[in-house]
Amino acid sequence: MISRKLINRLIILLFFVLVGYGLATSIASGSVLGTILALVSLGAGIRFLYLLALQQQQPESEETYQEN
């Protein structure tokens, strides 16, 4: 059975491959709007990975906080 961590990494890799393909085809066809949208998608993916890394660095005690 494939581990969850491996599946997550494959999904992230696939996303960045598709964004790279979109960026390359938009540059090749000369589409300014396509290039801008591909760069925005790339920025969103990088931001997501940054926030994911921050979340994993937080200690477990904050996740177990209970409201009264």
C-alpha positions, 0 to 999 in steps of 0.5 A, spaced: 500 500 500 502 506 498 503 511 504 499 517 504 505 522 504 507 519 498 501 520 495 501 527 497 508 528 494 505 526 488 499 530 487 504 536 489 509 534 484 503 533 478 500 540 480 507 543 479 508 539 472 501 542 470 503 549 472 509 549 468 506 546 462 501 551 462 506 556 463 511 554 457 505 553 452 502 560 454 509 563 453 510 559 446 503 561 444 505 568 446 499 569 451 500 574 456 493 573 460 495 565 460 502 567 462 499 571 468 494 566 470 500 561 470 504 565 474 499 566 479 497 559 480 505 558 481 505 563 486 498 560 490 502 553 490 508 556 493 504 559 498 500 553 500 506 549 501 509 555 505 503 555 510 503 547 510 510 547 512 508 552 518 502 548 520 506 542 521 512 546 525 506 548 530 507 544 537 501 539 538 499 542 544 495 548 540 491 543 536 489 540 542 486 546 545 479 545 547 473 551 548 469 551 555 
